Amino acid sequence: MKNKALLTLAVLLCGLHAGAQETTITSPDGRIGMEVEYGSKLSYQVRFGSETLIGLSPLGFEFVGEKPLGDSLILTNKPDVKHGQVND
């Protein structure tokens, strides 16, 4: 469930763009965190407490029979997300 929530938030963040910046998403209890860096390329990292679970990695999507999406991803919107709820 936590992984699904983080993935959902990552997809929602695929709407942001404003130069090289970073957005941090944390679980309600603050133990799980995901940082998304956006600039010329999107990247992310995930931590649990003080331990890094996934180091800084490129964010992208691969679909069967299609070219991978990675370098062409841009963020176009920064939603207001609070504890799993998106506030428009």
HELIX and SHEET records of a PDB file:
HELIX    1   1 LYS A    2  LEU A   13  1                                  12    
SHEET    1   A 4 GLN A  21  THR A  26  0                                        
SHEET    2   A 4 ILE A  32  TYR A  38 -1                                        
SHEET    3   A 4 LEU A  42  PHE A  48 -1                                        
SHEET    4   A 4 GLU A  51  PRO A  58 -1                                        
SHEET    1   B 2 ASP A  80  LYS A  82  0                                        
SHEET    2   B 2 GLN A  85  ASN A  87 -1                                        
END                                                                             
